[in-house]
Amino acid sequence: MSFWSSQTLRSRLPRLIEPFHQEHIQSASYELCLGDEVYISALPDTPRKERKKVILSNQETIPIPPGQFAFLITSETIKVPNNSLALISMKFKYKSRGLINVSGLHVDPGYSGKLIFAVYNAGPLHLHLARGERVFTIWYTDLDEDDEKPRNKVGYDVIPTDLMNSPDLVTSLPFLVKRLDDLEKKIDIYFVKQAIILSLAIGFTLIVAKMLADNFIQP
């Protein structure tokens, strides 16, 4: 397995990436741009009709809130030859701000289509991304021969609804923290009530005991 050099990328990628921009080649890799569709996960208690993709105009920005998942699609359509494999990642400047790629790290031989990244904002601030911004990186590498089971299915062109309906990606950490806080409050209230009931029971028992004792010692 050998990675393609910048020279190899320059000669081969015009047939594999559309649109291709030579200036996107950086140190044996190619930088991919954010496309026109973004889906940011809503909280589970958000009405489903309000959970929808955002269609971005050219250079329009969108914020990904802290603790939220999002699906991002590339503007480029990419192809991977049957005798190659591609590795993908977020660019470091976005990872350093807390944006984590939680989807796959490679593209199968034979794949053709746009790439969808599932990301999570683990940082403390809203992270703004713009359509056309170079957010992702892809590397190509050769296999020793054509893969006998290449990815022949048609790849993504848009963010599909079955991904947006995934329950795991609409459950955010802030929502889970809120549920834990609510649970803790309920537990605290329960113990306060139990303490009050116990105190009243003890007080009532002492009163009854005193009354019985008084009646017992009377002549």
C-alpha positions as CSV (number, residue, x, y, z in Angstrom):
1,M,0.0,0.0,0.0
2,S,1.4,3.4,-1.0
3,F,-0.1,6.8,-0.7
4,W,-0.4,9.1,-3.7
5,S,2.0,12.0,-3.8
6,S,1.0,15.5,-4.7
7,Q,2.2,14.9,-8.2
8,T,0.1,11.8,-8.6
9,L,-2.9,13.6,-7.2
10,R,-2.4,16.4,-9.6
11,S,-2.4,14.0,-12.6
12,R,-5.2,11.6,-11.5
13,L,-7.7,13.5,-9.4
14,P,-9.2,15.6,-12.3
15,R,-10.8,12.3,-13.4
16,L,-11.8,11.4,-9.8
17,I,-13.0,14.5,-8.1
18,E,-15.7,16.9,-9.5
19,P,-15.3,19.8,-9.3
20,F,-11.5,19.6,-9.1
21,H,-9.3,22.5,-8.0
22,Q,-5.5,22.1,-8.2
23,E,-4.9,24.5,-5.4
24,H,-6.8,22.2,-3.0
25,I,-3.8,19.7,-3.2
26,Q,-1.9,20.1,0.0
27,S,1.0,17.7,1.1
28,A,-0.1,14.5,-0.6
29,S,-3.8,15.2,0.3
30,Y,-6.8,17.0,-1.2
31,E,-9.0,19.4,0.7
32,L,-12.7,18.9,0.3
33,C,-15.3,21.7,0.8
34,L,-18.6,21.8,2.8
35,G,-21.5,21.4,0.4
36,D,-25.0,22.9,0.3
37,E,-26.7,20.6,2.9
38,V,-26.3,20.4,6.7
39,Y,-28.4,18.6,9.2
40,I,-28.0,19.4,12.9
41,S,-29.6,17.0,15.3
42,A,-32.5,18.3,17.3
43,L,-33.3,17.4,20.9
44,P,-35.6,14.3,21.2
45,D,-38.4,16.4,22.5
46,T,-38.3,18.8,19.4
47,P,-41.3,18.2,17.1
48,R,-40.3,16.0,14.2
49,K,-41.6,18.6,11.7
50,E,-38.9,21.0,13.0
51,R,-36.1,18.5,12.3
52,K,-35.0,19.2,8.8
53,K,-32.0,19.8,6.6
54,V,-30.6,23.3,6.1
55,I,-29.9,24.3,2.5
56,L,-27.0,26.7,2.4
57,S,-26.6,29.4,-0.2
58,N,-23.1,30.1,-1.5
59,Q,-20.7,31.0,1.4
60,E,-23.6,31.0,3.9
61,T,-22.5,30.0,7.4
62,I,-24.2,27.8,9.9
63,P,-23.4,27.3,13.6
64,I,-23.1,23.8,15.2
65,P,-24.1,24.2,18.9
66,P,-21.9,22.7,21.6
67,G,-22.9,19.1,22.4
68,Q,-24.7,18.6,19.1
69,F,-24.3,16.1,16.3
70,A,-24.5,17.2,12.6
71,F,-24.3,15.6,9.2
72,L,-22.2,17.5,6.7
73,I,-22.0,16.7,3.0
74,T,-19.1,17.6,0.7
75,S,-19.6,19.8,-2.4
76,E,-17.4,17.4,-4.4
77,T,-18.4,14.1,-5.9
78,I,-15.5,11.7,-5.5
79,K,-14.6,8.4,-7.1
80,V,-12.2,5.7,-5.7
81,P,-10.8,3.3,-8.3
82,N,-11.2,-0.5,-7.6
83,N,-7.5,-0.8,-6.9
84,S,-7.4,2.1,-4.4
85,L,-8.6,3.1,-1.0
86,A,-9.2,6.6,0.4
87,L,-8.8,7.9,3.9
88,I,-10.8,10.9,5.2
89,S,-10.6,13.2,8.1
90,M,-11.6,16.6,9.4
91,K,-8.9,19.3,9.0
92,F,-6.9,19.9,12.2
93,K,-8.1,23.5,12.8
94,Y,-11.7,22.3,13.2
95,K,-10.7,19.3,15.3
96,S,-8.7,21.7,17.6
97,R,-11.9,23.6,18.2
98,G,-13.8,20.5,19.3
99,L,-15.3,19.2,16.1
100,I,-15.0,15.4,16.0
101,N,-15.6,13.1,13.1
102,V,-17.7,10.2,14.5
103,S,-18.3,8.5,11.1
104,G,-16.0,6.3,9.1
105,L,-12.4,7.1,8.3
106,H,-12.1,5.5,4.9
107,V,-13.9,5.3,1.5
108,D,-14.3,1.9,-0.1
109,P,-12.8,0.9,-3.4
110,G,-15.3,1.5,-6.2
111,Y,-17.2,4.2,-4.3
112,S,-18.7,7.1,-6.4
113,G,-20.6,10.0,-4.8
114,K,-20.5,12.7,-2.3
115,L,-19.1,12.1,1.2
116,I,-21.2,12.5,4.3
117,F,-19.4,13.2,7.6
118,A,-21.2,12.7,11.0
119,V,-19.6,15.2,13.4
120,Y,-20.0,16.1,17.0
121,N,-19.2,19.5,18.6
122,A,-17.3,18.6,21.8
123,G,-16.2,22.2,22.3
124,P,-17.8,24.8,24.6
125,L,-18.7,27.2,21.8
126,H,-20.8,27.3,18.6
127,L,-18.7,26.3,15.7
128,H,-19.5,28.2,12.5
129,L,-19.0,26.6,9.1
130,A,-19.5,28.1,5.7
131,R,-20.6,26.5,2.4
132,G,-17.5,26.2,0.2
133,E,-15.1,26.2,3.2
134,R,-12.3,23.6,3.1
135,V,-13.3,21.4,6.0
136,F,-12.3,17.9,5.1
137,T,-9.1,16.1,3.9
138,I,-8.9,13.0,1.7
139,W,-5.8,10.8,0.9
140,Y,-5.6,8.2,-1.8
141,T,-3.6,5.0,-1.6
142,D,-3.0,2.0,-3.9
143,L,-4.0,-1.6,-3.2
144,D,-1.8,-4.4,-4.4
145,E,-4.6,-5.3,-7.0
146,D,-8.2,-4.6,-7.9
147,D,-10.5,-5.4,-5.0
148,E,-12.8,-8.4,-5.7
149,K,-15.7,-6.8,-3.8
150,P,-15.7,-3.1,-4.7
151,R,-18.4,-0.7,-3.6
152,N,-20.7,-0.8,-6.6
153,K,-23.8,0.9,-5.1
154,V,-24.5,4.4,-6.1
155,G,-23.1,6.8,-3.4
156,Y,-24.7,9.8,-1.8
157,D,-25.9,12.9,-3.6
158,V,-27.8,14.4,-0.7
159,I,-28.1,13.7,3.0
160,P,-30.7,10.9,3.2
161,T,-33.7,10.9,5.6
162,D,-32.8,7.6,7.1
163,L,-29.6,9.1,8.6
164,M,-31.6,12.0,10.0
165,N,-34.1,9.6,11.6
166,S,-31.3,7.9,13.5
167,P,-32.2,8.0,17.2
168,D,-28.6,7.8,18.4
169,L,-27.7,11.0,16.6
170,V,-30.5,13.1,17.9
171,T,-29.7,12.5,21.6
172,S,-27.3,15.2,22.6
173,L,-25.2,15.5,25.7
174,P,-26.9,18.7,26.9
175,F,-30.3,16.8,26.7
176,L,-28.8,13.9,28.7
177,V,-27.3,16.3,31.3
178,K,-30.7,18.0,31.6
179,R,-32.4,14.6,32.2
180,L,-29.8,13.8,34.8
181,D,-30.4,17.1,36.5
182,D,-34.1,16.6,36.5
183,L,-33.6,13.1,37.9
184,E,-31.4,14.4,40.7
185,K,-34.0,17.0,41.6
186,K,-36.7,14.4,41.8
187,I,-34.4,12.2,44.0
188,D,-33.7,15.2,46.3
189,I,-37.4,16.0,46.5
190,Y,-38.1,12.3,47.3
191,F,-35.6,12.2,50.1
192,V,-36.9,15.5,51.5
193,K,-40.4,14.1,51.6
194,Q,-39.2,10.9,53.1
195,A,-37.3,12.8,55.8
196,I,-40.4,14.9,56.6
197,I,-42.6,11.8,56.8
198,L,-40.1,10.0,59.0
199,S,-39.8,13.1,61.3
200,L,-43.6,13.3,61.6
201,A,-43.8,9.5,62.3
202,I,-41.1,9.7,65.0
203,G,-42.8,12.8,66.5
204,F,-46.2,11.1,66.5
205,T,-44.6,7.9,68.1
206,L,-43.0,10.0,70.9
207,I,-46.3,11.8,71.6
208,V,-48.2,8.5,71.8
209,A,-45.5,6.9,73.9
210,K,-45.6,9.9,76.3
211,M,-49.4,9.7,76.6
212,L,-49.2,6.0,77.3
213,A,-46.5,6.6,79.9
214,D,-48.5,9.3,81.6
215,N,-51.6,7.2,81.8
216,F,-49.5,4.2,83.1
217,I,-48.0,6.1,86.0
218,Q,-51.2,7.8,87.1
219,P,-52.7,6.3,90.4
